Amino acid sequence: MVSVFTYGSLMFDPVWSRVVAGSYERCEAILQGYDRKAVRGETYPVLIPSSALSQVQGVVYCNVSSADLARLDHFEGEYYVRKTEQIITEEKKAFPAEVYVLKEEYYNIISHKEWDPVHFCTTGIHFFLHSFMVTDKQ
């Protein structure tokens, strides 16, 4: 069982619950040393390494099963590599979590805009669910 840090569509239960089969404890967390960027023409973001001063606010899910981790790997697809990084919770607890980072060979999809989670939650999530989501968990 591992923890998984999410920073985009998977922070939102309508997406997370369509990808995984289990139910997990979650809390807000920060990942340092990365930037979250919008993807050109899409509603979801990507995560890329940045300066030590950069940080991304997200949600960490704890004790994720290996079966659900495999589902997440499939959902994220070939554009991402899963890495283990230190995250920090609101309570200042630091621990390792799995993080999906954009592979360098796909940096051409990055927009110059920051990704807006509020816009995604109110508008983009509907398009995302319709366009990208498969509801049968395998």
C-alpha positions as CSV (number, residue, x, y, z in Angstrom):
1,M,0.0,0.0,0.0
2,V,1.3,3.4,-0.9
3,S,0.1,7.1,-0.8
4,V,-0.7,8.9,-4.0
5,F,-0.4,12.6,-4.4
6,T,-2.9,14.1,-7.0
7,Y,-2.7,17.6,-8.4
8,G,-5.3,17.7,-11.2
9,S,-8.5,15.9,-12.2
10,L,-7.9,13.1,-9.6
11,M,-8.2,15.6,-6.7
12,F,-11.9,15.6,-7.5
13,D,-14.1,12.7,-6.3
14,P,-16.2,12.4,-9.5
15,V,-12.9,11.5,-11.3
16,W,-11.1,9.6,-8.6
17,S,-14.0,7.4,-7.8
18,R,-14.4,6.4,-11.5
19,V,-10.8,5.3,-11.6
20,V,-10.2,3.4,-8.4
21,A,-12.3,0.7,-6.7
22,G,-11.3,1.3,-3.1
23,S,-12.2,4.0,-0.6
24,Y,-9.3,5.9,0.9
25,E,-8.5,8.5,3.5
26,R,-7.4,11.7,1.9
27,C,-6.0,15.1,3.0
28,E,-4.6,18.2,1.4
29,A,-0.9,18.3,0.8
30,I,1.9,20.2,-0.8
31,L,4.6,18.9,-3.2
32,Q,7.7,21.1,-3.4
33,G,10.1,21.5,-6.4
34,Y,7.4,21.1,-9.1
35,D,5.1,23.3,-11.2
36,R,1.6,22.4,-12.3
37,K,0.9,23.6,-15.9
38,A,-2.2,23.5,-18.1
39,V,-2.1,21.4,-21.3
40,R,-2.8,23.1,-24.6
41,G,-6.4,22.5,-25.7
42,E,-7.2,20.3,-22.7
43,T,-8.9,20.6,-19.2
44,Y,-6.3,18.7,-17.2
45,P,-2.8,19.7,-16.0
46,V,0.6,18.2,-16.0
47,L,3.4,18.3,-13.3
48,I,6.9,19.2,-14.2
49,P,10.1,19.6,-12.1
50,S,10.9,23.1,-11.2
51,S,12.9,25.1,-8.7
52,A,13.1,24.2,-5.0
53,L,11.0,27.3,-4.3
54,S,8.1,26.0,-6.4
55,Q,5.2,24.1,-4.9
56,V,2.0,22.5,-5.9
57,Q,-1.1,22.2,-3.7
58,G,-3.0,18.9,-4.1
59,V,-4.7,16.0,-2.4
60,V,-2.9,12.8,-1.1
61,Y,-4.8,9.5,-0.8
62,C,-3.4,7.1,1.8
63,N,-2.8,3.4,1.7
64,V,-3.9,2.9,-1.9
65,S,-4.0,-0.8,-2.9
66,S,-1.7,-2.2,-5.6
67,A,-4.8,-3.0,-7.7
68,D,-5.9,0.6,-7.6
69,L,-2.3,1.8,-8.2
70,A,-2.4,-0.3,-11.4
71,R,-5.7,1.4,-12.4
72,L,-4.1,4.8,-11.8
73,D,-1.1,3.8,-13.9
74,H,-3.4,2.8,-16.8
75,F,-5.5,6.0,-16.4
76,E,-2.4,8.3,-16.5
77,G,-1.0,6.5,-19.6
78,E,2.2,6.8,-21.5
79,Y,2.7,10.5,-21.0
80,Y,3.6,10.1,-17.3
81,V,6.2,8.5,-15.2
82,R,5.4,7.6,-11.6
83,K,7.9,8.8,-9.0
84,T,8.2,8.7,-5.3
85,E,8.5,12.2,-3.7
86,Q,8.2,13.7,-0.3
87,I,4.9,15.5,0.3
88,I,3.9,17.7,3.3
89,T,0.4,17.7,4.8
90,E,-1.4,20.7,6.4
91,E,-0.4,19.3,9.7
92,K,3.3,19.5,8.6
93,K,3.7,15.7,8.4
94,A,6.1,14.7,5.7
95,F,6.0,11.3,4.0
96,P,6.7,9.7,0.6
97,A,3.9,9.5,-2.0
98,E,3.6,8.4,-5.6
99,V,3.4,11.3,-8.0
100,Y,2.7,11.3,-11.8
101,V,5.2,13.5,-13.6
102,L,5.1,14.4,-17.3
103,K,7.9,12.7,-19.3
104,E,10.3,15.2,-20.9
105,E,9.6,13.9,-24.4
106,Y,6.0,15.2,-24.1
107,Y,6.8,18.8,-22.9
108,N,5.5,20.1,-26.2
109,I,1.9,19.7,-24.9
110,I,2.5,22.2,-22.0
111,S,0.7,25.5,-22.2
112,H,2.2,28.7,-20.9
113,K,-0.9,29.1,-18.6
114,E,-1.2,27.9,-15.1
115,W,-3.9,25.3,-14.5
116,D,-6.9,26.6,-12.6
117,P,-8.5,24.0,-10.3
118,V,-11.5,26.3,-9.6
119,H,-12.3,26.5,-13.3
120,F,-11.8,22.8,-13.7
121,C,-14.2,22.1,-10.8
122,T,-16.9,24.4,-12.1
123,T,-16.6,23.9,-15.9
124,G,-13.8,21.6,-17.1
125,I,-14.8,18.6,-15.1
126,H,-18.0,18.1,-17.1
127,F,-16.0,18.0,-20.4
128,F,-13.3,15.9,-18.8
129,L,-15.8,13.3,-17.5
130,H,-17.6,13.1,-20.9
131,S,-14.4,12.9,-22.9
132,F,-11.9,10.9,-20.9
133,M,-13.6,8.7,-18.4
134,V,-14.4,5.0,-18.6
135,T,-16.7,4.0,-15.8
136,D,-15.9,0.2,-15.7
137,K,-13.1,-0.5,-13.3
138,Q,-11.1,-3.5,-14.4
